[in-house]
Amino acid sequence: MSLPAADDLFRPTRDASGEKAVRAVPDADDTKTGTGSATSRERVARAAAPKKDVAPRSSGRVRHDEKMTVYITSDELLELEHARLSLRSAHGLAIDRGRIVREAVAMVLADFAEHGEDSALVRRLSEE
């Protein structure tokens, strides 16, 4: 039995001709502009730019370029998993925990942007 080589595991995302590889889930830039030419800095600048009258939305089911690790308690993980299973059984939504977390973050940030000091985020963090 042989294991795959590093070249097999970490192959480029473009083929030899420079054409972009086909993905099951398109890049976020592909779905909005039809091209994947935005650099990482351009994406960060667009994300950091203030948006007028637009509530933040979760990125949904797209390929994510950034990663953040968050440690949670076992009880919080069980609650998250319970919510995922409830969404699946009661509402027919087969989504993963990451999607739930991204939606929750988007909701909290939208509330914070709209209400500022009166937001649920500020109230909860002030209680600690």
Salt bridges, closest charged atoms under 4 A:
ASP27 OD2 - LYS20 NZ 2.68
ASP27 OD1 - ARG23 NE 3.36
ASP27 OD1 - ARG63 NH1 3.27
ASP29 OD2 - ARG43 NH1 3.22
ASP29 OD1 - ARG46 NH2 3.01
ASP30 OD1 - LYS20 NZ 3.51
ASP65 OD2 - ARG43 NH2 3.29
ASP65 OD1 - ARG63 NH1 3.15
GLU81 OE2 - ARG84 NH2 2.46
GLU81 OE1 - ARG97 NH1 3.33
GLU103 OE2 - ARG99 NE 3.71
ASP111 OD1 - HIS115 ND1 2.68
GLU114 OE2 - HIS115 NE2 3.55
